[in-house]
């Protein structure tokens, strides 16, 4: 059970990091494009 919980939290952590990076990427890509 401990392993399952650890894996679940690890997956959630990775997902949150990926979504954060994706948001930052979109911001840095789309904002300068719109300004031009």
PyMOL CGO cylinders between C-alpha atoms (Angstrom):
from pymol import cmd
from pymol.cgo import CYLINDER

trace = [
    CYLINDER, 0.00, 0.00, 0.00, 2.86, 2.36, 0.80, 0.3, 1, 1, 1, 1, 1, 1,
    CYLINDER, 2.86, 2.36, 0.80, 4.35, 1.75, -2.65, 0.3, 1, 1, 1, 1, 1, 1,
    CYLINDER, 4.35, 1.75, -2.65, 1.01, 2.48, -4.34, 0.3, 1, 1, 1, 1, 1, 1,
    CYLINDER, 1.01, 2.48, -4.34, 0.63, 5.78, -2.50, 0.3, 1, 1, 1, 1, 1, 1,
    CYLINDER, 0.63, 5.78, -2.50, 4.22, 6.75, -3.31, 0.3, 1, 1, 1, 1, 1, 1,
    CYLINDER, 4.22, 6.75, -3.31, 3.71, 5.99, -6.99, 0.3, 1, 1, 1, 1, 1, 1,
    CYLINDER, 3.71, 5.99, -6.99, 0.43, 7.92, -7.05, 0.3, 1, 1, 1, 1, 1, 1,
    CYLINDER, 0.43, 7.92, -7.05, 1.94, 11.02, -5.46, 0.3, 1, 1, 1, 1, 1, 1,
    CYLINDER, 1.94, 11.02, -5.46, 4.97, 10.73, -7.76, 0.3, 1, 1, 1, 1, 1, 1,
    CYLINDER, 4.97, 10.73, -7.76, 2.72, 10.64, -10.82, 0.3, 1, 1, 1, 1, 1, 1,
    CYLINDER, 2.72, 10.64, -10.82, 0.73, 13.63, -9.54, 0.3, 1, 1, 1, 1, 1, 1,
    CYLINDER, 0.73, 13.63, -9.54, 3.98, 15.51, -8.92, 0.3, 1, 1, 1, 1, 1, 1,
    CYLINDER, 3.98, 15.51, -8.92, 5.22, 14.78, -12.45, 0.3, 1, 1, 1, 1, 1, 1,
    CYLINDER, 5.22, 14.78, -12.45, 1.86, 15.78, -13.93, 0.3, 1, 1, 1, 1, 1, 1,
    CYLINDER, 1.86, 15.78, -13.93, 1.82, 19.08, -12.05, 0.3, 1, 1, 1, 1, 1, 1,
    CYLINDER, 1.82, 19.08, -12.05, 5.40, 19.84, -13.12, 0.3, 1, 1, 1, 1, 1, 1,
    CYLINDER, 5.40, 19.84, -13.12, 4.62, 18.99, -16.74, 0.3, 1, 1, 1, 1, 1, 1,
    CYLINDER, 4.62, 18.99, -16.74, 1.50, 21.16, -16.75, 0.3, 1, 1, 1, 1, 1, 1,
    CYLINDER, 1.50, 21.16, -16.75, 3.45, 24.03, -15.18, 0.3, 1, 1, 1, 1, 1, 1,
    CYLINDER, 3.45, 24.03, -15.18, 6.20, 23.75, -17.80, 0.3, 1, 1, 1, 1, 1, 1,
    CYLINDER, 6.20, 23.75, -17.80, 3.60, 23.53, -20.57, 0.3, 1, 1, 1, 1, 1, 1,
    CYLINDER, 3.60, 23.53, -20.57, 1.91, 26.69, -19.28, 0.3, 1, 1, 1, 1, 1, 1,
    CYLINDER, 1.91, 26.69, -19.28, 5.22, 28.56, -19.08, 0.3, 1, 1, 1, 1, 1, 1,
    CYLINDER, 5.22, 28.56, -19.08, 6.10, 27.35, -22.59, 0.3, 1, 1, 1, 1, 1, 1,
    CYLINDER, 6.10, 27.35, -22.59, 2.77, 28.56, -23.97, 0.3, 1, 1, 1, 1, 1, 1,
    CYLINDER, 2.77, 28.56, -23.97, 3.18, 31.92, -22.21, 0.3, 1, 1, 1, 1, 1, 1,
    CYLINDER, 3.18, 31.92, -22.21, 6.70, 32.46, -23.56, 0.3, 1, 1, 1, 1, 1, 1,
    CYLINDER, 6.70, 32.46, -23.56, 5.73, 31.32, -27.06, 0.3, 1, 1, 1, 1, 1, 1,
    CYLINDER, 5.73, 31.32, -27.06, 2.34, 33.00, -27.51, 0.3, 1, 1, 1, 1, 1, 1,
    CYLINDER, 2.34, 33.00, -27.51, 2.85, 36.30, -25.65, 0.3, 1, 1, 1, 1, 1, 1,
    CYLINDER, 2.85, 36.30, -25.65, 5.79, 37.51, -27.82, 0.3, 1, 1, 1, 1, 1, 1,
    CYLINDER, 5.79, 37.51, -27.82, 3.98, 36.30, -30.94, 0.3, 1, 1, 1, 1, 1, 1,
    CYLINDER, 3.98, 36.30, -30.94, 0.88, 38.32, -30.09, 0.3, 1, 1, 1, 1, 1, 1,
    CYLINDER, 0.88, 38.32, -30.09, 2.96, 41.40, -29.27, 0.3, 1, 1, 1, 1, 1, 1,
    CYLINDER, 2.96, 41.40, -29.27, 4.49, 41.28, -32.76, 0.3, 1, 1, 1, 1, 1, 1,
]
cmd.load_cgo(trace, "trace")
